[in-house]
Amino acid sequence: MLHPSYSDLMKVVNSEVEQGEAPVVNSRYSIVMATAKRARQIIGGEDPLVKEKGAKPLSVAVEELNQGKIKILSEDE
């Protein structure tokens, strides 16, 4: 089971969206794609933005997203 949950991650990602604007993330698929991309970057040698001892790259990517260290940009950006 993923902690935090998909819905929690969607709230974090969409927290900066002003009322009336379209949310950046509408589905779990977007969360999965963004964290998988970040995990591949970490595997490729980029430094993690959070300290998680012994954590797998995907867990680190999820925690980075949860803490707001990385952002998911809309297609317009």
Buried (B, 14 or more C-beta within 10 A) or exposed (E): EBEBEBEEBBEBBBEEEEEEEEBBBEEBEBBBEBBEEBBEBBEEEEEBBBEEEEBEBBBBBBBBBBEEBBBBEEEEE
